Amino acid sequence: MANVSHQRGDMASHPDVLEMREQYARSQQQGPNLGMLAAPLALVGVFCAASPWILHFTGSQPPLVAHNLIVGAAIAALAICAAASPTRMGALGWAAAALGVWMIIAPWVVGTGPDAGVIIAHICIGALAICLGAACAALGMRKAKAAKKASSRF
């Protein structure tokens, strides 16, 4: 049987050690990870999608049930896509922020005579989506700018 075990040695002899050091230094300089903002944004989307059943307005606001399900799924999907590739899709946070603005006005546009609980829930969901979406977009654009700057050095 062939000897397939790897010899442990010093990393200094690795052929890509300089590139690995530069990549590690760039990752340390880029600051916080987009996932730290995208994960709460995805949770806001999941809550938005489930809010008709959590807050019990499925009977009083049937148009808002389907609306919240679709918009919540869209917010969660945008957050996941932004976290998956922050340098290319970080600007998707602006779309999530726009959906947050829509969530604030949706009870009056989509709903029929919303009560105070529905209005407050939509305002809270919208405000969180706006704040987290804008932060994701800003961080994603900063990471894209840093990646572009780093790639232009080579």
Secondary structure, 3 states (H helix, E strand, C coil): CCCCCCCCCCHHHCCCHHHHHHHHHHHHHCCCCCHHHHHHHHHHHHHHHHHHHHCCCCCCCHHHHHHHHHHHHHHHHHHHHHHHCHHHHCCHHHHHHHHHHHHHHHHHHCCCCCCHHHHHHHHHHHHHHHHHHHHHHHHHHHHHHHHHHHHHCC
